[in-house]
């Protein structure tokens, strides 16, 4: 059975997901939105289904972007929710694929992950071949990817996108940073020497479409721009684009007191490189931080 050019998206109403259906539609694909509401209006979505009744029959692709935000204190309850919203949801997706006859299964599962997989990489250049790190987030990402890769045994191509910090208007992280820097209260975090792997929102959405359409791309993929920067350099560039000072560094101990375990995401770093994407012919619209920040802070037109 030949599946229709249709994709199902979990997390379709989220920051990354809500602009994806229109982009997929521009590439000739129809979209089923998976949402707890089970209905709604979103450009590019012509069907809806609830996550409690996953049915991927007739779909060529499944895109799983579901996951509760890690930007919170990691108390035991939060850790359980973060695990459930990623690992358990992904297991449900793979189980739904497995309920279909072999000839009716989607061709590809594109599943989110994060560069937190590598833990604190220091100054090491991290590729998709690099070993996993240590800590809660690294363990979470490893279990998340393992759950998605179970679909390979079902004959499905699996792409695990290890996302860096996503820079985009409307995104919680970027909007908070822009607000703080606009007020003249920005500064490096801790020593500022930690590497930040990042990606412009437009490039991330294009990466997802590329992952759906490229049969040669599979396994772990660093969804990061080829120009990672140290936190201190990111701070300087954002301040320069906004024409504001950046002279108020935030000590590591203050971040740990305020944010608990989540502070490790800000104080540890990953110098991740998108080797798999580049080798597969993907071209970045915003390969460097200066161009990305200029586009986001001073959009043309």
C-alpha positions in Angstrom: 0.0 0.0 0.0 1.4 3.4 -1.0 0.8 6.0 1.7 -0.4 9.4 0.8 1.9 12.4 1.0 0.6 13.1 4.5 2.4 13.8 7.8 1.1 13.6 11.3 2.7 16.1 13.8 2.7 15.8 17.5 3.4 19.1 19.2 1.9 20.9 16.2 0.6 23.8 18.3 4.0 24.4 19.9 6.7 27.0 19.1 8.4 24.9 16.4 5.4 22.9 15.3 2.8 25.6 14.6 4.5 27.0 11.5 5.5 23.6 10.2 2.2 22.5 8.5 2.2 25.5 6.1 5.8 24.7 5.1 5.0 21.0 4.5 2.0 22.1 2.5 4.3 24.2 0.3 6.2 20.9 -0.4 3.0 19.1 -1.4 2.2 17.4 1.9 -1.1 17.3 3.8 -0.9 17.4 7.6 -2.8 15.8 10.5 -2.4 17.7 13.7 -2.2 15.6 16.9 -3.6 17.7 19.8 -5.3 17.1 23.1 -8.0 19.4 21.9 -8.5 17.1 18.9 -9.6 20.0 16.7 -8.7 23.6 15.8 -7.6 25.9 13.0 -4.0 26.0 11.9 -2.8 26.9 8.4 -1.8 23.7 6.6 -3.7 21.3 9.0 -6.7 19.7 7.4 -7.2 16.8 9.9 -7.0 16.5 13.7 -6.8 13.6 16.1 -6.2 13.3 19.8 -3.0 11.8 21.2 -5.0 9.2 23.0 -6.2 7.6 19.7 -3.1 7.7 17.5 -3.8 6.3 14.0 -1.1 6.8 11.4 -2.7 4.8 8.6 -2.3 6.6 5.3 0.5 8.7 6.6 4.0 8.8 4.9 5.6 10.6 7.9 5.2 11.1 11.6 6.9 14.1 13.2 7.1 13.9 17.0 7.9 17.3 18.6 6.1 16.6 21.9 7.8 17.4 25.2 7.2 19.6 28.2 9.7 22.5 28.5 12.9 21.8 30.4 13.0 25.4 31.5 11.8 24.7 35.1 13.2 23.5 38.4 13.9 19.8 38.1 12.2 18.5 41.2 11.1 14.8 41.3 7.7 15.6 39.9 9.1 17.7 37.1 11.5 15.0 36.1 8.7 12.5 35.9 6.7 14.8 33.6 9.7 15.5 31.4 10.3 11.8 31.0 6.6 11.0 30.4 6.2 13.8 27.8 9.2 12.5 25.8 10.0 8.9 26.3 6.5 7.6 27.1 4.9 9.6 24.3 7.5 8.4 21.9 6.8 4.8 22.9 3.1 5.4 22.3 4.0 6.7 18.8 6.0 3.6 18.0 3.3 1.3 19.4 0.8 3.0 17.1 3.0 2.5 14.1 3.5 -1.2 15.1 -0.3 -1.8 15.1 -0.4 -1.1 11.4 0.2 -3.8 8.8 3.8 -3.7 7.5 2.8 -2.2 4.1 0.7 0.5 5.7 3.3 1.9 8.1 4.7 5.4 7.7 8.1 5.6 5.8 9.8 7.9 8.3 9.6 9.0 12.0 11.3 12.3 12.7 11.7 12.5 16.5 13.0 15.4 18.5 15.9 15.0 20.9 18.5 17.6 22.1 22.2 18.3 22.2 21.9 17.7 26.0 22.5 14.1 24.9 26.3 15.0 25.0 26.2 16.4 28.6 28.9 19.0 29.2 31.2 18.7 26.2 33.7 21.3 27.2 35.7 22.5 24.2 35.4 19.2 22.3 33.8 19.3 18.8 30.7 17.0 19.0 29.4 15.1 16.0 26.7 12.6 15.8 29.3 9.9 16.5 30.3 11.4 19.9 29.5 9.5 23.0 26.6 10.4 25.3 27.3 12.5 28.4 26.3 12.2 32.0 23.5 13.8 34.0 19.7 13.9 34.0 19.3 15.6 30.6 21.8 13.3 28.9 20.1 10.2 30.3 16.7 11.6 29.3 17.8 12.2 25.7 19.4 8.7 25.5 16.1 7.0 26.6 14.1 9.3 24.3 16.2 8.3 21.2 16.2 4.7 22.2 12.4 4.7 22.3 12.2 6.3 18.8 14.8 3.9 17.3 12.5 1.0 18.2 10.6 1.9 15.0 13.5 0.8 12.9 12.6 -2.8 13.6 9.2 -2.1 12.1 10.8 -1.0 8.8 10.6 2.7 9.5 13.4 5.1 8.8 14.1 7.1 12.0 15.7 10.5 12.3 16.5 11.8 15.9 17.0 15.5 15.7 19.4 16.7 18.5 18.2 20.3 18.8 20.3 23.1 19.9 18.9 26.3 21.4 16.2 27.4 19.0 16.3 31.1 18.1 13.0 32.5 16.9 10.5 35.3 17.5 7.9 34.1 19.9 10.2 31.5 21.5 10.3 31.6 25.2 14.1 31.6 25.5 14.8 34.2 22.8 12.0 36.5 23.9 13.2 36.5 27.5 16.8 37.2 26.4 15.8 40.0 24.1 13.7 41.6 26.8 16.5 41.4 29.4 19.1 42.8 27.0 16.8 45.5 25.8 16.5 46.7 29.4 20.3 46.8 29.6 20.5 43.9 32.1 22.1 41.3 29.9 25.4 39.6 30.6 27.3 36.4 30.3 26.2 33.3 32.3 28.8 32.0 34.7 32.3 32.1 33.1 30.7 32.6 29.7 33.2 30.1 28.2 30.6 27.4 27.7 29.7 26.7 24.1 26.1 27.3 22.8 24.8 25.2 19.9 21.9 26.9 18.4 19.7 27.0 15.3 17.4 29.6 13.7 13.7 28.6 13.8 13.5 28.8 10.0 16.4 26.5 9.5 15.0 24.0 12.1 11.7 23.8 10.3 13.5 23.4 7.0 15.6 20.7 8.6 12.4 18.8 9.6 11.1 19.0 6.0 14.5 17.8 4.7 14.5 14.9 7.2 11.0 13.8 5.9 12.0 14.0 2.3 15.6 12.7 2.3 15.7 8.9 2.3 19.5 8.9 2.9 19.2 10.7 6.3 18.7 8.5 9.3 19.7 8.0 12.9 21.1 10.8 15.1 21.3 14.3 13.4 22.6 17.4 15.1 20.0 20.1 14.3 22.4 22.9 15.0 23.9 25.7 12.9 27.5 25.1 11.8 28.6 28.2 13.9 28.4 27.4 17.6 29.6 30.2 19.8 30.7 30.7 23.4 28.1 32.2 25.7 30.3 35.4 26.2 30.4 35.9 22.4 26.6 35.3 22.1 26.1 37.9 24.8 28.3 40.4 22.9 26.6 39.8 19.6 23.1 40.1 20.9 24.0 43.3 22.8 25.6 44.8 19.7 22.5 44.0 17.5 20.2 45.5 20.1 22.7 48.4 20.7 22.5 47.9 24.4 25.2 47.2 27.1 25.9 43.8 28.4 27.8 44.3 31.6 25.9 42.4 34.2 27.2 38.8 34.4 25.1 36.3 36.2 27.2 34.2 38.6 26.9 30.4 38.4 25.9 30.1 42.1 23.0 32.5 41.5 21.7 30.5 38.6 22.0 27.3 40.6 20.1 28.9 43.6 17.4 30.2 41.3 17.0 27.3 38.9 18.2 24.2 40.5 19.2 21.4 38.1 18.0 23.4 35.1 21.0 25.7 35.6 23.2 23.0 34.2 21.6 23.6 30.8 22.8 27.2 30.9 26.2 26.7 32.5 27.3 23.6 30.6 27.9 23.6 26.9 28.0 21.6 23.7 30.1 22.5 20.6 27.9 20.4 18.3 28.4 20.4 14.6 25.8 19.4 12.0 27.9 16.9 10.1 25.1 14.6 9.1 23.0 17.4 7.7 25.8 19.0 5.8 26.8 15.6 4.3 23.2 15.1 3.2 23.2 18.3 1.2 21.2 20.6 3.6 22.0 24.3 3.2 21.6 26.7 6.2 19.9 30.0 5.6 21.5 31.3 8.8 24.8 29.5 9.3 26.2 32.2 11.7 24.9 33.9 14.8 25.4 37.5 13.6 23.0 36.9 10.6 20.5 35.0 12.7 20.3 37.7 15.4 20.1 40.5 12.8 17.2 38.7 11.2 15.3 38.2 14.5 16.0 41.6 16.0 15.7 43.7 12.8 13.6 41.7 10.3 13.5 43.0 6.8 10.3 44.5 5.3 
